Amino acid sequence: MLEDEIKTMHQEVRKILIIEDEFPMRYLIEYQLKQNGYEVCLAKDGPDGLKAIAHNRPDVVLLDVMMPGMDGFEVCTEIKNNPETADIPVIFVTASEVREYRLRAFDVGAAEYMTKPFRAEDLVQQITAVIERQHGVDEETQPDTAVPETVQAGHVISLFSPKGGVGVTTLTIQLAEAIAIQAEQPSLIIDFDLPLGGVAPMLHLFPRHDIVELLKILPEYITLSTIDEFTLRHRDNVFIIPAPGRLMNPQTNLSMAAFKQVTDILTAEGYNVLIDTGSHINQYVVDVLAGSKLILAITSGQPVANQHLNTFIESADRLGLDSRRILPVINEMAGPVRDITLSRVPAARIPYTGDASETKLWLKQQGLRKLVSLLY
């Protein structure tokens, strides 16, 4: 063990530059890479990225394709045409699966081309492989940054809206299903819209136990088996811990230490925990939001809902929340909405399906796919 620690101390920390115009994606990739021991630099567009390369040379550049003003192909061409930077590997990371884009990326000198959504370990493995090829290092002799073949830890994602009636519960269920399918990891929904909740009724489930009962157990006695007793299966790889579905004694105290124990166990076992926190702020909800990797803040796109959402984002610091983790999501419940004014660019838009035509359902799936790509 001591030998491993000494080896780790002498490892060279690799520097990754992320050139990405969308703040949510920049933040999420930065988070994933820092979790894996990389030093990360950020650039919001092509010119900003080229300046960053000149001032602080990275080992690898992660580059989006579609950016305003100067697209990824132009940026990569600039990098490769400069003798001082031509040897820096460039990995395109983009949501575009257009074949012509992939071919053009390699034509301008890309080392790899990854499409979203992808798993964090896949990105790390690609970066590791590119660095090893760059330095001529045998993978067997330098596996330091490779992700071991263990269970991929899950994440805690909260969904919240400061205004009711915008489809938080429906979106939570849909996102859980999309993650289970696209990320190929199990999802578990905790219905924390207390006391009545909406997840179990919407799915026509009839629970015997609920999250409030689970939180009455001392944290040290909560295990995966304990959690299983309070869990319902919705479908393959999607599970539910429901709300009570009945009025509670106003004096009921919830153990947030027990709640953290539950989420820590689940994420360590590879579950992605999605928490439906409803639309009412109290200290319990604030604690849940603060402990989440991301907060998906939902609006219907209507003016009142947008105003409430802007106020929530502006109040983040006062509530003790990291505002960078708050990602607005437009969930068109009543119909298509135009001219939406939000204080932050939305991370995704779930379009109104209306008559549920194949085209509209496809568009809705693309909105969910965008959300999954942000998370993974």
Order of alpha helices (4+ residues) and beta strands (2+ residues): alpha-beta-alpha-beta-alpha-beta-alpha-beta-alpha-beta-alpha-beta-alpha-beta-alpha-alpha-alpha-beta-beta-alpha-beta-alpha-beta-alpha-alpha-beta-beta-alpha
